[in-house]
């Protein structure tokens, strides 16, 4: 889904991932389809009266979390790596499978 306004949106995902990091577990977030909008820099949520996710993303990355965005999803939405918050890795579909298999637990939002 898009970035804001859903119970199972990126905000919930970043909170769960930061909780994993807090108990010293590795955590990665894979942005797929409209989820890539979550990682776009320069988000301004003042007009919709919701918390801006970018500070949570920065915290997650600074704590050692990894955020990956699927290249195909970006391209289909007219986005490029330069549109993303610094530190987000852009990956091809084939690498996504390997990344997912590296983790013991997977949550889908």
Backbone as numpy.savetxt, mean C-alpha at the origin, in Angstrom:
# Nx Ny Nz CAx CAy CAz Cx Cy Cz
-10.15 -1.75 -4.10 -10.98 -0.56 -4.10 -10.11 0.68 -4.10
-10.77 1.80 -4.18 -10.04 3.05 -4.07 -9.53 3.26 -2.67
-8.93 4.38 -2.43 -8.19 4.61 -1.21 -9.05 4.94 0.00
-10.12 5.65 -0.15 -10.86 6.15 1.01 -12.34 5.76 0.96
-12.96 5.65 2.15 -14.40 5.52 2.24 -14.96 4.12 2.30
-14.14 3.12 2.56 -14.62 1.75 2.68 -14.10 1.16 3.99
-14.85 0.25 4.58 -14.41 -0.38 5.82 -13.17 -1.25 5.61
-13.01 -1.80 4.43 -11.86 -2.67 4.16 -10.86 -1.98 3.24
-10.65 -0.70 3.47 -9.78 0.08 2.59 -8.32 0.06 3.05
-7.52 0.86 2.40 -6.10 0.93 2.71 -5.81 1.34 4.14
-6.67 2.15 4.73 -6.46 2.56 6.12 -6.42 1.34 7.04
-7.37 0.43 6.85 -7.40 -0.79 7.67 -6.17 -1.64 7.42
-5.77 -1.73 6.17 -4.60 -2.54 5.81 -3.33 -1.99 6.44
-3.15 -0.69 6.39 -1.92 -0.10 6.94 -1.91 -0.23 8.46
-3.07 -0.16 9.10 -3.12 -0.34 10.55 -2.73 -1.77 10.93
-3.25 -2.75 10.20 -2.90 -4.15 10.47 -1.41 -4.39 10.23
-0.88 -3.82 9.16 0.54 -4.01 8.85 1.43 -3.34 9.88
1.06 -2.15 10.33 1.85 -1.48 11.37 1.79 -2.26 12.68
0.66 -2.89 12.97 0.56 -3.73 14.17 1.50 -4.92 14.08
1.62 -5.51 12.89 2.56 -6.63 12.70 3.99 -6.16 12.95
4.33 -5.01 12.41 5.69 -4.48 12.62 5.95 -4.20 14.10
4.91 -3.76 14.82 5.08 -3.43 16.25 5.45 -4.66 17.08
5.05 -5.84 16.62 5.42 -7.06 17.34 6.57 -7.78 16.62
7.31 -7.01 15.86 8.54 -7.45 15.18 8.33 -8.58 14.17
7.21 -8.50 13.46 6.96 -9.41 12.34 7.25 -8.63 11.05
7.71 -9.33 10.04 7.88 -8.70 8.74 6.50 -8.41 8.16
6.40 -7.33 7.42 5.12 -6.98 6.82 5.34 -6.31 5.47
4.49 -6.68 4.55 4.51 -6.06 3.22 3.07 -5.82 2.79
2.87 -4.78 2.04 1.55 -4.48 1.47 1.72 -4.46 -0.04
0.85 -5.21 -0.72 0.86 -5.27 -2.17 -0.35 -4.49 -2.68
-0.08 -3.44 -3.43 -1.14 -2.60 -3.98 -1.50 -3.11 -5.37
-2.77 -3.50 -5.55 -3.26 -4.10 -6.78 -4.52 -3.37 -7.23
-4.74 -3.32 -8.53 -5.92 -2.68 -9.12 -6.07 -1.26 -8.57
-7.28 -0.86 -8.13 -7.47 0.50 -7.62 -6.70 0.76 -6.33
-6.20 -0.31 -5.71 -5.40 -0.15 -4.50 -4.13 0.66 -4.72
-3.68 0.76 -5.97 -2.46 1.54 -6.24 -2.66 3.02 -5.91
-3.91 3.48 -5.93 -4.17 4.88 -5.57 -3.76 5.17 -4.12
-3.74 4.15 -3.28 -3.33 4.30 -1.89 -1.93 4.88 -1.78
-1.04 4.53 -2.71 0.34 4.95 -2.65 0.69 6.22 -3.41
-0.30 6.90 -3.96 -0.03 8.12 -4.73 0.34 9.26 -3.78
1.42 9.96 -4.12 1.85 11.08 -3.28 0.95 12.29 -3.49
0.97 13.18 -2.52 0.22 14.43 -2.61 -1.28 14.29 -2.35
-1.69 13.26 -1.63 -3.12 13.08 -1.34 -3.60 14.20 -0.43
-4.78 14.74 -0.75 -5.38 15.81 0.05 -6.80 15.40 0.39
-7.04 15.09 1.66 -8.36 14.59 2.07 -9.21 15.62 2.80
-8.78 16.87 2.79 -9.53 17.89 3.52 -10.97 18.00 3.02
-11.20 17.83 1.73 -12.53 17.98 1.16 -13.49 16.84 1.48
-12.96 15.70 1.91 -13.84 14.56 2.22 -13.85 14.23 3.71
-13.16 15.03 4.49 -13.16 14.91 5.95 -12.76 13.52 6.45
-11.71 12.96 5.84 -11.15 11.69 6.28 -9.67 11.86 6.58
-9.14 10.99 7.42 -7.73 11.03 7.77 -6.89 10.74 6.53
-5.81 11.49 6.34 -4.90 11.27 5.22 -4.01 10.08 5.53
-3.92 9.14 4.59 -3.16 7.92 4.80 -1.65 8.07 4.64
-1.18 9.15 4.06 0.24 9.24 3.71 1.16 9.19 4.93
0.73 9.71 6.06 1.59 9.65 7.25 1.72 8.21 7.74
0.65 7.43 7.60 0.70 6.01 8.00 1.62 5.22 7.07
1.59 5.57 5.80 2.47 4.92 4.83 3.92 5.24 5.15
4.22 6.49 5.43 5.59 6.88 5.78 6.06 6.16 7.03
5.20 6.09 8.05 5.55 5.37 9.28 5.84 3.90 8.97
4.98 3.28 8.19 5.14 1.87 7.82 6.47 1.62 7.14
6.81 2.47 6.18 8.07 2.31 5.45 9.27 2.57 6.36
9.18 3.58 7.22 10.28 3.89 8.14 10.51 2.78 9.16
9.45 2.05 9.52 9.57 0.95 10.49 10.06 -0.34 9.84
10.32 -0.30 8.54 10.85 -1.47 7.86 9.86 -2.26 7.04
8.64 -1.78 6.96 7.64 -2.43 6.11 7.96 -2.21 4.64
7.43 -3.08 3.83 7.62 -2.95 2.38 6.27 -2.75 1.73
6.21 -1.80 0.82 4.99 -1.57 0.06 5.33 -1.75 -1.41
4.55 -2.60 -2.07 4.77 -2.94 -3.47 3.54 -2.55 -4.27
3.75 -2.02 -5.46 2.65 -1.67 -6.35 2.83 -2.42 -7.66
1.77 -3.05 -8.13 1.85 -3.80 -9.38 1.93 -2.83 -10.56
2.95 -3.05 -11.38 3.17 -2.18 -12.54 1.95 -2.14 -13.46
1.36 -3.30 -13.75 0.19 -3.34 -14.65 -0.96 -2.50 -14.11
-1.19 -2.57 -12.81 -2.27 -1.79 -12.20 -2.00 -0.30 -12.32
-0.75 0.09 -12.12 -0.39 1.50 -12.28 -0.63 1.96 -13.71
-0.10 1.19 -14.66 -0.20 1.57 -16.07 -1.65 1.68 -16.53
-2.51 0.76 -16.10 -3.92 0.78 -16.49 -4.63 2.02 -15.97
-4.07 2.65 -14.95 -4.67 3.85 -14.36 -3.91 5.12 -14.72
-2.99 5.00 -15.65 -2.24 6.16 -16.11 -1.25 6.68 -15.10
-0.81 5.82 -14.19 0.15 6.22 -13.16 1.51 5.63 -13.45
2.54 6.26 -12.92 3.92 5.80 -13.08 4.59 5.79 -11.71
5.76 5.19 -11.65 6.50 5.11 -10.39 6.71 6.49 -9.78
6.90 7.49 -10.59 7.13 8.86 -10.11 5.92 9.43 -9.38
4.74 8.85 -9.60 3.52 9.33 -8.95 3.36 8.79 -7.53
4.22 7.84 -7.15 4.08 7.17 -5.86 4.93 7.81 -4.77
4.52 7.58 -3.55 5.28 8.02 -2.38 6.64 7.33 -2.41
7.67 8.08 -2.08 9.03 7.52 -2.08 9.12 6.30 -1.18
9.75 5.26 -1.69 9.94 4.04 -0.94 9.04 2.90 -1.38
8.02 3.20 -2.16 7.14 2.15 -2.68 7.82 1.51 -3.89
7.88 0.19 -3.88 8.52 -0.56 -4.96 7.49 -0.94 -6.02
7.84 -0.77 -7.27 6.97 -1.18 -8.37 7.45 -2.55 -8.85
6.51 -3.50 -8.96 6.87 -4.86 -9.32 6.00 -5.38 -10.46
6.55 -6.33 -11.20 5.81 -7.01 -12.26 4.98 -8.13 -11.65
3.96 -8.57 -12.37 3.06 -9.62 -11.89 3.80 -10.87 -11.45
4.78 -11.30 -12.20 5.49 -12.54 -11.87 6.19 -12.45 -10.52
6.67 -11.30 -10.17 7.35 -11.14 -8.88 6.36 -11.14 -7.71
5.13 -10.72 -7.97 4.12 -10.66 -6.91 3.87 -12.03 -6.30
3.81 -13.05 -7.12 3.58 -14.40 -6.60 4.72 -14.80 -5.66
5.94 -14.53 -6.07 7.09 -14.86 -5.21 7.04 -14.09 -3.90
6.66 -12.84 -3.97 6.57 -12.01 -2.76 5.53 -12.57 -1.79
4.38 -12.94 -2.30 3.30 -13.46 -1.45 3.74 -14.75 -0.77
4.43 -15.60 -1.51 4.86 -16.89 -0.96 5.93 -16.75 0.12
6.59 -15.59 0.18 7.62 -15.36 1.19 7.05 -15.11 2.58
5.75 -14.90 2.69 5.13 -14.56 3.99 4.26 -15.72 4.48
4.20 -15.87 5.80 3.42 -16.96 6.41 1.93 -16.64 6.43
1.57 -15.37 6.53 0.18 -14.95 6.67 -0.14 -13.93 5.59
-1.34 -14.02 5.07 -1.78 -13.08 4.05 -3.18 -12.58 4.40
-3.36 -11.27 4.41 -4.66 -10.66 4.64 -5.06 -9.91 3.38
-6.31 -10.01 3.01 -6.79 -9.33 1.81 -7.78 -8.24 2.23
-7.56 -7.02 1.73 -8.47 -5.90 2.01 -9.02 -5.39 0.71
